[in-house]
Amino acid sequence: MRLNTKAFALTCGILWGAAVLFATVWLLIFGYEGQVMSNLDHFYFGYSFTYFGAVIGGIWGFVDGAIGGFVFAWLYNKLSGAQ
């Protein structure tokens, strides 16, 4: 079975971007300190543990997830010998 690299990249990008966005907002709403989420500022330029930072993190998460999903699907297709 061959994976559609564009569809897989888009799906991974949406899922990872939404996960970063909603995890940050969830922690902010319920008043957690967000020590783990605050470490994302080392990886995502402009991210901070704020509502605006959640949007920035969601955008960077989409880009990061899309690139990762594309590479994964491409490697899968190459290594599995899918035609």
N, CA, C and O atoms as a Maestro MAE file, in Angstrom:
{
 s_m_m2io_version
 :::
 2.0.0
}

f_m_ct {
 s_m_title
 :::
 protein
 m_atom[332] {
  # First column is atom index #
  i_m_mmod_type
  r_m_x_coord
  r_m_y_coord
  r_m_z_coord
  i_m_residue_number
  s_m_chain_name
  s_m_pdb_residue_name
  s_m_pdb_atom_name
  i_m_atomic_number
  :::
  1 25 0.838 -1.176 0.000 1 A "MET " " N  " 7
  2 3 0.000 0.000 0.000 1 A "MET " " CA " 6
  3 2 0.889 1.248 0.000 1 A "MET " " C  " 6
  4 15 1.854 1.331 0.760 1 A "MET " " O  " 8
  5 25 0.566 2.184 -0.832 2 A "ARG " " N  " 7
  6 3 1.337 3.425 -0.959 2 A "ARG " " CA " 6
  7 2 0.616 4.541 -0.197 2 A "ARG " " C  " 6
  8 15 -0.602 4.685 -0.301 2 A "ARG " " O  " 8
  9 25 1.372 5.322 0.561 3 A "LEU " " N  " 7
  10 3 0.810 6.462 1.277 3 A "LEU " " CA " 6
  11 2 0.853 7.708 0.393 3 A "LEU " " C  " 6
  12 15 1.832 7.939 -0.316 3 A "LEU " " O  " 8
  13 25 -0.191 8.492 0.440 4 A "ASN " " N  " 7
  14 3 -0.220 9.777 -0.234 4 A "ASN " " CA " 6
  15 2 0.555 10.761 0.647 4 A "ASN " " C  " 6
  16 15 0.091 11.127 1.727 4 A "ASN " " O  " 8
  17 25 1.730 11.187 0.188 5 A "THR " " N  " 7
  18 3 2.604 12.005 1.029 5 A "THR " " CA " 6
  19 2 1.989 13.362 1.368 5 A "THR " " C  " 6
  20 15 2.141 13.842 2.492 5 A "THR " " O  " 8
  21 25 1.303 13.981 0.420 6 A "LYS " " N  " 7
  22 3 0.707 15.297 0.688 6 A "LYS " " CA " 6
  23 2 -0.424 15.197 1.706 6 A "LYS " " C  " 6
  24 15 -0.528 16.030 2.606 6 A "LYS " " O  " 8
  25 25 -1.264 14.188 1.566 7 A "ALA " " N  " 7
  26 3 -2.381 14.013 2.492 7 A "ALA " " CA " 6
  27 2 -1.871 13.657 3.890 7 A "ALA " " C  " 6
  28 15 -2.393 14.152 4.889 7 A "ALA " " O  " 8
  29 25 -0.859 12.804 3.956 8 A "PHE " " N  " 7
  30 3 -0.300 12.412 5.243 8 A "PHE " " CA " 6
  31 2 0.373 13.602 5.921 8 A "PHE " " C  " 6
  32 15 0.239 13.783 7.131 8 A "PHE " " O  " 8
  33 25 1.092 14.409 5.150 9 A "ALA " " N  " 7
  34 3 1.743 15.600 5.700 9 A "ALA " " CA " 6
  35 2 0.711 16.589 6.226 9 A "ALA " " C  " 6
  36 15 0.891 17.151 7.306 9 A "ALA " " O  " 8
  37 25 -0.356 16.807 5.485 10 A "LEU " " N  " 7
  38 3 -1.401 17.726 5.919 10 A "LEU " " CA " 6
  39 2 -2.080 17.223 7.191 10 A "LEU " " C  " 6
  40 15 -2.343 18.003 8.106 10 A "LEU " " O  " 8
  41 25 -2.360 15.936 7.247 11 A "THR " " N  " 7
  42 3 -2.997 15.355 8.421 11 A "THR " " CA " 6
  43 2 -2.107 15.482 9.653 11 A "THR " " C  " 6
  44 15 -2.574 15.890 10.716 11 A "THR " " O  " 8
  45 25 -0.842 15.139 9.518 12 A "CYS " " N  " 7
  46 3 0.085 15.247 10.644 12 A "CYS " " CA " 6
  47 2 0.253 16.694 11.083 12 A "CYS " " C  " 6
  48 15 0.335 16.975 12.279 12 A "CYS " " O  " 8
  49 25 0.306 17.606 10.131 13 A "GLY " " N  " 7
  50 3 0.438 19.020 10.465 13 A "GLY " " CA " 6
  51 2 -0.761 19.541 11.235 13 A "GLY " " C  " 6
  52 15 -0.601 20.258 12.223 13 A "GLY " " O  " 8
  53 25 -1.947 19.191 10.797 14 A "ILE " " N  " 7
  54 3 -3.160 19.630 11.492 14 A "ILE " " CA " 6
  55 2 -3.222 19.041 12.893 14 A "ILE " " C  " 6
  56 15 -3.533 19.748 13.851 14 A "ILE " " O  " 8
  57 25 -2.930 17.761 13.016 15 A "LEU " " N  " 7
  58 3 -2.998 17.112 14.329 15 A "LEU " " CA " 6
  59 2 -1.968 17.678 15.307 15 A "LEU " " C  " 6
  60 15 -2.304 17.962 16.457 15 A "LEU " " O  " 8
  61 25 -0.727 17.843 14.869 16 A "TRP " " N  " 7
  62 3 0.294 18.331 15.775 16 A "TRP " " CA " 6
  63 2 0.080 19.808 16.110 16 A "TRP " " C  " 6
  64 15 0.263 20.214 17.258 16 A "TRP " " O  " 8
  65 25 -0.301 20.605 15.128 17 A "GLY " " N  " 7
  66 3 -0.579 22.014 15.391 17 A "GLY " " CA " 6
  67 2 -1.733 22.189 16.365 17 A "GLY " " C  " 6
  68 15 -1.662 23.011 17.279 17 A "GLY " " O  " 8
  69 25 -2.796 21.416 16.170 18 A "ALA " " N  " 7
  70 3 -3.944 21.485 17.080 18 A "ALA " " CA " 6
  71 2 -3.568 21.000 18.468 18 A "ALA " " C  " 6
  72 15 -4.042 21.549 19.463 18 A "ALA " " O  " 8
  73 25 -2.722 19.978 18.553 19 A "ALA " " N  " 7
  74 3 -2.315 19.451 19.857 19 A "ALA " " CA " 6
  75 2 -1.534 20.496 20.651 19 A "ALA " " C  " 6
  76 15 -1.767 20.668 21.848 19 A "ALA " " O  " 8
  77 25 -0.621 21.183 19.999 20 A "VAL " " N  " 7
  78 3 0.165 22.217 20.692 20 A "VAL " " CA " 6
  79 2 -0.749 23.370 21.106 20 A "VAL " " C  " 6
  80 15 -0.666 23.853 22.235 20 A "VAL " " O  " 8
  81 25 -1.610 23.804 20.208 21 A "LEU " " N  " 7
  82 3 -2.523 24.902 20.496 21 A "LEU " " CA " 6
  83 2 -3.450 24.562 21.656 21 A "LEU " " C  " 6
  84 15 -3.543 25.322 22.620 21 A "LEU " " O  " 8
  85 25 -4.133 23.430 21.570 22 A "PHE " " N  " 7
  86 3 -5.120 23.080 22.592 22 A "PHE " " CA " 6
  87 2 -4.479 22.702 23.919 22 A "PHE " " C  " 6
  88 15 -5.057 22.972 24.972 22 A "PHE " " O  " 8
  89 25 -3.308 22.090 23.898 23 A "ALA " " N  " 7
  90 3 -2.629 21.769 25.157 23 A "ALA " " CA " 6
  91 2 -2.237 23.041 25.897 23 A "ALA " " C  " 6
  92 15 -2.382 23.122 27.117 23 A "ALA " " O  " 8
  93 25 -1.745 24.028 25.168 24 A "THR " " N  " 7
  94 3 -1.373 25.292 25.802 24 A "THR " " CA " 6
  95 2 -2.587 26.005 26.362 24 A "THR " " C  " 6
  96 15 -2.565 26.473 27.500 24 A "THR " " O  " 8
  97 25 -3.651 26.093 25.567 25 A "VAL " " N  " 7
  98 3 -4.862 26.786 26.017 25 A "VAL " " CA " 6
  99 2 -5.487 26.051 27.208 25 A "VAL " " C  " 6
  100 15 -5.935 26.686 28.162 25 A "VAL " " O  " 8
  101 25 -5.517 24.734 27.154 26 A "TRP " " N  " 7
  102 3 -6.086 23.936 28.240 26 A "TRP " " CA " 6
  103 2 -5.350 24.223 29.558 26 A "TRP " " C  " 6
  104 15 -5.977 24.445 30.593 26 A "TRP " " O  " 8
  105 25 -4.032 24.214 29.501 27 A "LEU " " N  " 7
  106 3 -3.249 24.471 30.707 27 A "LEU " " CA " 6
  107 2 -3.432 25.899 31.206 27 A "LEU " " C  " 6
  108 15 -3.459 26.132 32.414 27 A "LEU " " O  " 8
  109 25 -3.557 26.846 30.298 28 A "LEU " " N  " 7
  110 3 -3.782 28.232 30.705 28 A "LEU " " CA " 6
  111 2 -5.155 28.405 31.357 28 A "LEU " " C  " 6
  112 15 -5.280 29.107 32.361 28 A "LEU " " O  " 8
  113 25 -6.173 27.776 30.799 29 A "ILE " " N  " 7
  114 3 -7.531 27.916 31.337 29 A "ILE " " CA " 6
  115 2 -7.613 27.374 32.757 29 A "ILE " " C  " 6
  116 15 -8.238 27.986 33.623 29 A "ILE " " O  " 8
  117 25 -6.986 26.236 32.998 30 A "PHE " " N  " 7
  118 3 -7.083 25.603 34.303 30 A "PHE " " CA " 6
  119 2 -5.979 26.021 35.270 30 A "PHE " " C  " 6
  120 15 -5.876 25.472 36.367 30 A "PHE " " O  " 8
  121 25 -5.159 26.984 34.875 31 A "GLY " " N  " 7
  122 3 -4.220 27.612 35.778 31 A "GLY " " CA " 6
  123 2 -2.965 26.829 36.102 31 A "GLY " " C  " 6
  124 15 -2.327 27.084 37.123 31 A "GLY " " O  " 8
  125 25 -2.602 25.891 35.261 32 A "TYR " " N  " 7
  126 3 -1.360 25.159 35.498 32 A "TYR " " CA " 6
  127 2 -0.164 26.020 35.117 32 A "TYR " " C  " 6
  128 15 -0.276 26.963 34.334 32 A "TYR " " O  " 8
  129 25 0.980 25.672 35.690 33 A "GLU " " N  " 7
  130 3 2.185 26.447 35.415 33 A "GLU " " CA " 6
  131 2 2.722 26.209 34.015 33 A "GLU " " C  " 6
  132 15 3.330 27.108 33.433 33 A "GLU " " O  " 8
  133 25 2.517 25.043 33.469 34 A "GLY " " N  " 7
  134 3 2.938 24.751 32.109 34 A "GLY " " CA " 6
  135 2 4.434 24.663 31.942 34 A "GLY " " C  " 6
  136 15 4.977 25.147 30.949 34 A "GLY " " O  " 8
  137 25 5.119 24.048 32.905 35 A "GLN " " N  " 7
  138 3 6.576 23.967 32.836 35 A "GLN " " CA " 6
  139 2 7.040 23.197 31.604 35 A "GLN " " C  " 6
  140 15 8.022 23.578 30.968 35 A "GLN " " O  " 8
  141 25 6.348 22.126 31.269 36 A "VAL " " N  " 7
  142 3 6.739 21.331 30.099 36 A "VAL " " CA " 6
  143 2 6.446 22.104 28.815 36 A "VAL " " C  " 6
  144 15 7.282 22.154 27.913 36 A "VAL " " O  " 8
  145 25 5.275 22.699 28.732 37 A "MET " " N  " 7
  146 3 4.908 23.434 27.521 37 A "MET " " CA " 6
  147 2 5.785 24.671 27.335 37 A "MET " " C  " 6
  148 15 6.028 25.090 26.203 37 A "MET " " O  " 8
  149 25 6.255 25.250 28.415 38 A "SER " " N  " 7
  150 3 7.115 26.433 28.302 38 A "SER " " CA " 6
  151 2 8.442 26.099 27.631 38 A "SER " " C  " 6
  152 15 9.102 26.988 27.091 38 A "SER " " O  " 8
  153 25 8.838 24.836 27.659 39 A "ASN " " N  " 7
  154 3 10.092 24.443 27.012 39 A "ASN " " CA " 6
  155 2 10.000 24.471 25.491 39 A "ASN " " C  " 6
  156 15 11.024 24.384 24.813 39 A "ASN " " O  " 8
  157 25 8.799 24.590 24.944 40 A "LEU " " N  " 7
  158 3 8.668 24.658 23.490 40 A "LEU " " CA " 6
  159 2 9.286 25.921 22.903 40 A "LEU " " C  " 6
  160 15 9.562 25.977 21.705 40 A "LEU " " O  " 8
  161 25 9.505 26.932 23.735 41 A "ASP " " N  " 7
  162 3 10.118 28.150 23.205 41 A "ASP " " CA " 6
  163 2 11.559 27.916 22.754 41 A "ASP " " C  " 6
  164 15 12.123 28.749 22.045 41 A "ASP " " O  " 8
  165 25 12.157 26.802 23.153 42 A "HIS " " N  " 7
  166 3 13.490 26.455 22.665 42 A "HIS " " CA " 6
  167 2 13.439 25.938 21.228 42 A "HIS " " C  " 6
  168 15 14.437 26.000 20.509 42 A "HIS " " O  " 8
  169 25 12.287 25.432 20.812 43 A "PHE " " N  " 7
  170 3 12.138 24.833 19.489 43 A "PHE " " CA " 6
  171 2 11.323 25.699 18.527 43 A "PHE " " C  " 6
  172 15 11.607 25.736 17.329 43 A "PHE " " O  " 8
  173 25 10.319 26.389 19.047 44 A "TYR " " N  " 7
  174 3 9.418 27.190 18.210 44 A "TYR " " CA " 6
  175 2 9.664 28.670 18.477 44 A "TYR " " C  " 6
  176 15 9.354 29.175 19.556 44 A "TYR " " O  " 8
  177 25 10.221 29.357 17.489 45 A "PHE " " N  " 7
  178 3 10.534 30.786 17.606 45 A "PHE " " CA " 6
  179 2 9.242 31.571 17.830 45 A "PHE " " C  " 6
  180 15 8.296 31.437 17.053 45 A "PHE " " O  " 8
  181 25 9.194 32.375 18.865 46 A "GLY " " N  " 7
  182 3 8.037 33.207 19.153 46 A "GLY " " CA " 6
  183 2 7.020 32.577 20.076 46 A "GLY " " C  " 6
  184 15 6.065 33.240 20.480 46 A "GLY " " O  " 8
  185 25 7.200 31.307 20.423 47 A "TYR " " N  " 7
  186 3 6.254 30.646 21.315 47 A "TYR " " CA " 6
  187 2 6.469 31.111 22.743 47 A "TYR " " C  " 6
  188 15 7.602 31.288 23.191 47 A "TYR " " O  " 8
  189 25 5.380 31.304 23.441 48 A "SER " " N  " 7
  190 3 5.429 31.584 24.873 48 A "SER " " CA " 6
  191 2 4.181 30.974 25.495 48 A "SER " " C  " 6
  192 15 3.222 30.664 24.788 48 A "SER " " O  " 8
  193 25 4.187 30.804 26.784 49 A "PHE " " N  " 7
  194 3 3.064 30.175 27.474 49 A "PHE " " CA " 6
  195 2 1.979 31.218 27.743 49 A "PHE " " C  " 6
  196 15 1.677 31.548 28.890 49 A "PHE " " O  " 8
  197 25 1.401 31.727 26.648 50 A "THR " " N  " 7
  198 3 0.303 32.693 26.684 50 A "THR " " CA " 6
  199 2 -0.703 32.294 25.603 50 A "THR " " C  " 6
  200 15 -0.459 31.368 24.829 50 A "THR " " O  " 8
  201 25 -1.824 32.996 25.560 51 A "TYR " " N  " 7
  202 3 -2.819 32.689 24.528 51 A "TYR " " CA " 6
  203 2 -2.284 33.023 23.128 51 A "TYR " " C  " 6
  204 15 -2.507 32.274 22.177 51 A "TYR " " O  " 8
  205 25 -1.587 34.137 23.016 52 A "PHE " " N  " 7
  206 3 -0.984 34.474 21.729 52 A "PHE " " CA " 6
  207 2 0.111 33.473 21.370 52 A "PHE " " C  " 6
  208 15 0.244 33.077 20.212 52 A "PHE " " O  " 8
  209 25 0.890 33.067 22.366 53 A "GLY " " N  " 7
  210 3 1.921 32.059 22.144 53 A "GLY " " CA " 6
  211 2 1.336 30.726 21.716 53 A "GLY " " C  " 6
  212 15 1.978 29.973 20.983 53 A "GLY " " O  " 8
  213 25 0.116 30.425 22.168 54 A "ALA " " N  " 7
  214 3 -0.549 29.188 21.756 54 A "ALA " " CA " 6
  215 2 -0.822 29.197 20.255 54 A "ALA " " C  " 6
  216 15 -0.682 28.170 19.590 54 A "ALA " " O  " 8
  217 25 -1.210 30.352 19.723 55 A "VAL " " N  " 7
  218 3 -1.454 30.465 18.279 55 A "VAL " " CA " 6
  219 2 -0.140 30.307 17.509 55 A "VAL " " C  " 6
  220 15 -0.084 29.604 16.500 55 A "VAL " " O  " 8
  221 25 0.904 30.960 17.989 56 A "ILE " " N  " 7
  222 3 2.227 30.827 17.358 56 A "ILE " " CA " 6
  223 2 2.679 29.371 17.417 56 A "ILE " " C  " 6
  224 15 3.189 28.838 16.432 56 A "ILE " " O  " 8
  225 25 2.496 28.733 18.557 57 A "GLY " " N  " 7
  226 3 2.860 27.324 18.699 57 A "GLY " " CA " 6
  227 2 2.053 26.429 17.784 57 A "GLY " " C  " 6
  228 15 2.574 25.448 17.253 57 A "GLY " " O  " 8
  229 25 0.774 26.761 17.593 58 A "GLY " " N  " 7
  230 3 -0.057 25.989 16.674 58 A "GLY " " CA " 6
  231 2 0.428 26.091 15.238 58 A "GLY " " C  " 6
  232 15 0.417 25.107 14.498 58 A "GLY " " O  " 8
  233 25 0.851 27.277 14.850 59 A "ILE " " N  " 7
  234 3 1.378 27.467 13.493 59 A "ILE " " CA " 6
  235 2 2.686 26.700 13.317 59 A "ILE " " C  " 6
  236 15 2.865 25.983 12.333 59 A "ILE " " O  " 8
  237 25 3.604 26.858 14.283 60 A "TRP " " N  " 7
  238 3 4.866 26.124 14.206 60 A "TRP " " CA " 6
  239 2 4.634 24.621 14.293 60 A "TRP " " C  " 6
  240 15 5.319 23.845 13.626 60 A "TRP " " O  " 8
  241 25 3.670 24.208 15.113 61 A "GLY " " N  " 7
  242 3 3.336 22.796 15.213 61 A "GLY " " CA " 6
  243 2 2.821 22.240 13.900 61 A "GLY " " C  " 6
  244 15 3.135 21.108 13.533 61 A "GLY " " O  " 8
  245 25 2.022 23.042 13.183 62 A "PHE " " N  " 7
  246 3 1.535 22.616 11.872 62 A "PHE " " CA " 6
  247 2 2.699 22.408 10.909 62 A "PHE " " C  " 6
  248 15 2.763 21.396 10.211 62 A "PHE " " O  " 8
  249 25 3.616 23.367 10.876 63 A "VAL " " N  " 7
  250 3 4.777 23.258 9.978 63 A "VAL " " CA " 6
  251 2 5.632 22.056 10.364 63 A "VAL " " C  " 6
  252 15 6.035 21.272 9.504 63 A "VAL " " O  " 8
  253 25 5.903 21.917 11.640 64 A "ASP " " N  " 7
  254 3 6.726 20.819 12.133 64 A "ASP " " CA " 6
  255 2 6.070 19.463 11.841 64 A "ASP " " C  " 6
  256 15 6.734 18.538 11.373 64 A "ASP " " O  " 8
  257 25 4.776 19.350 12.115 65 A "GLY " " N  " 7
  258 3 4.057 18.108 11.863 65 A "GLY " " CA " 6
  259 2 3.959 17.775 10.386 65 A "GLY " " C  " 6
  260 15 4.043 16.608 10.003 65 A "GLY " " O  " 8
  261 25 3.782 18.791 9.553 66 A "ALA " " N  " 7
  262 3 3.674 18.558 8.109 66 A "ALA " " CA " 6
  263 2 5.005 18.060 7.538 66 A "ALA " " C  " 6
  264 15 5.028 17.143 6.717 66 A "ALA " " O  " 8
  265 25 6.095 18.660 7.970 67 A "ILE " " N  " 7
  266 3 7.408 18.215 7.495 67 A "ILE " " CA " 6
  267 2 7.675 16.791 7.974 67 A "ILE " " C  " 6
  268 15 8.112 15.942 7.197 67 A "ILE " " O  " 8
  269 25 7.416 16.533 9.236 68 A "GLY " " N  " 7
  270 3 7.620 15.196 9.781 68 A "GLY " " CA " 6
  271 2 6.744 14.155 9.102 68 A "GLY " " C  " 6
  272 15 7.203 13.050 8.813 68 A "GLY " " O  " 8
  273 25 5.483 14.501 8.845 69 A "GLY " " N  " 7
  274 3 4.576 13.578 8.169 69 A "GLY " " CA " 6
  275 2 4.996 13.305 6.737 69 A "GLY " " C  " 6
  276 15 4.893 12.174 6.261 69 A "GLY " " O  " 8
  277 25 5.467 14.332 6.048 70 A "PHE " " N  " 7
  278 3 5.918 14.145 4.674 70 A "PHE " " CA " 6
  279 2 7.122 13.224 4.619 70 A "PHE " " C  " 6
  280 15 7.176 12.306 3.802 70 A "PHE " " O  " 8
  281 25 8.092 13.476 5.497 71 A "VAL " " N  " 7
  282 3 9.298 12.641 5.529 71 A "VAL " " CA " 6
  283 2 8.944 11.201 5.878 71 A "VAL " " C  " 6
  284 15 9.469 10.271 5.266 71 A "VAL " " O  " 8
  285 25 8.060 11.006 6.852 72 A "PHE " " N  " 7
  286 3 7.656 9.660 7.238 72 A "PHE " " CA " 6
  287 2 6.991 8.930 6.072 72 A "PHE " " C  " 6
  288 15 7.344 7.788 5.778 72 A "PHE " " O  " 8
  289 25 6.029 9.581 5.404 73 A "ALA " " N  " 7
  290 3 5.326 8.937 4.287 73 A "ALA " " CA " 6
  291 2 6.277 8.663 3.129 73 A "ALA " " C  " 6
  292 15 6.189 7.611 2.495 73 A "ALA " " O  " 8
  293 25 7.175 9.585 2.849 74 A "TRP " " N  " 7
  294 3 8.134 9.387 1.767 74 A "TRP " " CA " 6
  295 2 9.042 8.202 2.058 74 A "TRP " " C  " 6
  296 15 9.271 7.353 1.196 74 A "TRP " " O  " 8
  297 25 9.559 8.156 3.290 75 A "LEU " " N  " 7
  298 3 10.412 7.020 3.669 75 A "LEU " " CA " 6
  299 2 9.652 5.707 3.642 75 A "LEU " " C  " 6
  300 15 10.187 4.687 3.207 75 A "LEU " " O  " 8
  301 25 8.422 5.725 4.098 76 A "TYR " " N  " 7
  302 3 7.603 4.515 4.084 76 A "TYR " " CA " 6
  303 2 7.438 4.002 2.655 76 A "TYR " " C  " 6
  304 15 7.591 2.810 2.390 76 A "TYR " " O  " 8
  305 25 7.126 4.916 1.741 77 A "ASN " " N  " 7
  306 3 6.938 4.510 0.347 77 A "ASN " " CA " 6
  307 2 8.230 3.972 -0.270 77 A "ASN " " C  " 6
  308 15 8.201 3.013 -1.042 77 A "ASN " " O  " 8
  309 25 9.365 4.591 0.072 78 A "LYS " " N  " 7
  310 3 10.648 4.133 -0.483 78 A "LYS " " CA " 6
  311 2 11.056 2.774 0.091 78 A "LYS " " C  " 6
  312 15 11.493 1.894 -0.650 78 A "LYS " " O  " 8
  313 25 10.916 2.601 1.404 79 A "LEU " " N  " 7
  314 3 11.382 1.395 2.048 79 A "LEU " " CA " 6
  315 2 10.446 0.204 1.868 79 A "LEU " " C  " 6
  316 15 10.887 -0.944 1.903 79 A "LEU " " O  " 8
  317 25 9.158 0.474 1.675 80 A "SER " " N  " 7
  318 3 8.211 -0.636 1.516 80 A "SER " " CA " 6
  319 2 8.155 -1.139 0.081 80 A "SER " " C  " 6
  320 15 7.582 -2.197 -0.179 80 A "SER " " O  " 8
  321 25 8.735 -0.403 -0.843 81 A "GLY " " N  " 7
  322 3 8.701 -0.801 -2.246 81 A "GLY " " CA " 6
  323 2 7.321 -0.645 -2.857 81 A "GLY " " C  " 6
  324 15 7.003 -1.302 -3.848 81 A "GLY " " O  " 8
  325 25 6.497 0.221 -2.276 82 A "ALA " " N  " 7
  326 3 5.145 0.435 -2.789 82 A "ALA " " CA " 6
  327 2 5.203 1.043 -4.189 82 A "ALA " " C  " 6
  328 15 6.003 1.941 -4.450 82 A "ALA " " O  " 8
  329 25 4.380 0.565 -5.053 83 A "GLN " " N  " 7
  330 3 4.350 1.044 -6.433 83 A "GLN " " CA " 6
  331 2 3.252 2.041 -6.641 83 A "GLN " " C  " 6
  332 15 3.081 2.550 -7.749 83 A "GLN " " O  " 8
  :::
 }
 m_bond[331] {
  # First column is bond index #
  i_m_from
  i_m_to
  i_m_order
  :::
  1 1 2 1
  2 2 3 1
  3 3 4 2
  4 3 5 1
  5 5 6 1
  6 6 7 1
  7 7 8 2
  8 7 9 1
  9 9 10 1
  10 10 11 1
  11 11 12 2
  12 11 13 1
  13 13 14 1
  14 14 15 1
  15 15 16 2
  16 15 17 1
  17 17 18 1
  18 18 19 1
  19 19 20 2
  20 19 21 1
  21 21 22 1
  22 22 23 1
  23 23 24 2
  24 23 25 1
  25 25 26 1
  26 26 27 1
  27 27 28 2
  28 27 29 1
  29 29 30 1
  30 30 31 1
  31 31 32 2
  32 31 33 1
  33 33 34 1
  34 34 35 1
  35 35 36 2
  36 35 37 1
  37 37 38 1
  38 38 39 1
  39 39 40 2
  40 39 41 1
  41 41 42 1
  42 42 43 1
  43 43 44 2
  44 43 45 1
  45 45 46 1
  46 46 47 1
  47 47 48 2
  48 47 49 1
  49 49 50 1
  50 50 51 1
  51 51 52 2
  52 51 53 1
  53 53 54 1
  54 54 55 1
  55 55 56 2
  56 55 57 1
  57 57 58 1
  58 58 59 1
  59 59 60 2
  60 59 61 1
  61 61 62 1
  62 62 63 1
  63 63 64 2
  64 63 65 1
  65 65 66 1
  66 66 67 1
  67 67 68 2
  68 67 69 1
  69 69 70 1
  70 70 71 1
  71 71 72 2
  72 71 73 1
  73 73 74 1
  74 74 75 1
  75 75 76 2
  76 75 77 1
  77 77 78 1
  78 78 79 1
  79 79 80 2
  80 79 81 1
  81 81 82 1
  82 82 83 1
  83 83 84 2
  84 83 85 1
  85 85 86 1
  86 86 87 1
  87 87 88 2
  88 87 89 1
  89 89 90 1
  90 90 91 1
  91 91 92 2
  92 91 93 1
  93 93 94 1
  94 94 95 1
  95 95 96 2
  96 95 97 1
  97 97 98 1
  98 98 99 1
  99 99 100 2
  100 99 101 1
  101 101 102 1
  102 102 103 1
  103 103 104 2
  104 103 105 1
  105 105 106 1
  106 106 107 1
  107 107 108 2
  108 107 109 1
  109 109 110 1
  110 110 111 1
  111 111 112 2
  112 111 113 1
  113 113 114 1
  114 114 115 1
  115 115 116 2
  116 115 117 1
  117 117 118 1
  118 118 119 1
  119 119 120 2
  120 119 121 1
  121 121 122 1
  122 122 123 1
  123 123 124 2
  124 123 125 1
  125 125 126 1
  126 126 127 1
  127 127 128 2
  128 127 129 1
  129 129 130 1
  130 130 131 1
  131 131 132 2
  132 131 133 1
  133 133 134 1
  134 134 135 1
  135 135 136 2
  136 135 137 1
  137 137 138 1
  138 138 139 1
  139 139 140 2
  140 139 141 1
  141 141 142 1
  142 142 143 1
  143 143 144 2
  144 143 145 1
  145 145 146 1
  146 146 147 1
  147 147 148 2
  148 147 149 1
  149 149 150 1
  150 150 151 1
  151 151 152 2
  152 151 153 1
  153 153 154 1
  154 154 155 1
  155 155 156 2
  156 155 157 1
  157 157 158 1
  158 158 159 1
  159 159 160 2
  160 159 161 1
  161 161 162 1
  162 162 163 1
  163 163 164 2
  164 163 165 1
  165 165 166 1
  166 166 167 1
  167 167 168 2
  168 167 169 1
  169 169 170 1
  170 170 171 1
  171 171 172 2
  172 171 173 1
  173 173 174 1
  174 174 175 1
  175 175 176 2
  176 175 177 1
  177 177 178 1
  178 178 179 1
  179 179 180 2
  180 179 181 1
  181 181 182 1
  182 182 183 1
  183 183 184 2
  184 183 185 1
  185 185 186 1
  186 186 187 1
  187 187 188 2
  188 187 189 1
  189 189 190 1
  190 190 191 1
  191 191 192 2
  192 191 193 1
  193 193 194 1
  194 194 195 1
  195 195 196 2
  196 195 197 1
  197 197 198 1
  198 198 199 1
  199 199 200 2
  200 199 201 1
  201 201 202 1
  202 202 203 1
  203 203 204 2
  204 203 205 1
  205 205 206 1
  206 206 207 1
  207 207 208 2
  208 207 209 1
  209 209 210 1
  210 210 211 1
  211 211 212 2
  212 211 213 1
  213 213 214 1
  214 214 215 1
  215 215 216 2
  216 215 217 1
  217 217 218 1
  218 218 219 1
  219 219 220 2
  220 219 221 1
  221 221 222 1
  222 222 223 1
  223 223 224 2
  224 223 225 1
  225 225 226 1
  226 226 227 1
  227 227 228 2
  228 227 229 1
  229 229 230 1
  230 230 231 1
  231 231 232 2
  232 231 233 1
  233 233 234 1
  234 234 235 1
  235 235 236 2
  236 235 237 1
  237 237 238 1
  238 238 239 1
  239 239 240 2
  240 239 241 1
  241 241 242 1
  242 242 243 1
  243 243 244 2
  244 243 245 1
  245 245 246 1
  246 246 247 1
  247 247 248 2
  248 247 249 1
  249 249 250 1
  250 250 251 1
  251 251 252 2
  252 251 253 1
  253 253 254 1
  254 254 255 1
  255 255 256 2
  256 255 257 1
  257 257 258 1
  258 258 259 1
  259 259 260 2
  260 259 261 1
  261 261 262 1
  262 262 263 1
  263 263 264 2
  264 263 265 1
  265 265 266 1
  266 266 267 1
  267 267 268 2
  268 267 269 1
  269 269 270 1
  270 270 271 1
  271 271 272 2
  272 271 273 1
  273 273 274 1
  274 274 275 1
  275 275 276 2
  276 275 277 1
  277 277 278 1
  278 278 279 1
  279 279 280 2
  280 279 281 1
  281 281 282 1
  282 282 283 1
  283 283 284 2
  284 283 285 1
  285 285 286 1
  286 286 287 1
  287 287 288 2
  288 287 289 1
  289 289 290 1
  290 290 291 1
  291 291 292 2
  292 291 293 1
  293 293 294 1
  294 294 295 1
  295 295 296 2
  296 295 297 1
  297 297 298 1
  298 298 299 1
  299 299 300 2
  300 299 301 1
  301 301 302 1
  302 302 303 1
  303 303 304 2
  304 303 305 1
  305 305 306 1
  306 306 307 1
  307 307 308 2
  308 307 309 1
  309 309 310 1
  310 310 311 1
  311 311 312 2
  312 311 313 1
  313 313 314 1
  314 314 315 1
  315 315 316 2
  316 315 317 1
  317 317 318 1
  318 318 319 1
  319 319 320 2
  320 319 321 1
  321 321 322 1
  322 322 323 1
  323 323 324 2
  324 323 325 1
  325 325 326 1
  326 326 327 1
  327 327 328 2
  328 327 329 1
  329 329 330 1
  330 330 331 1
  331 331 332 2
  :::
 }
}
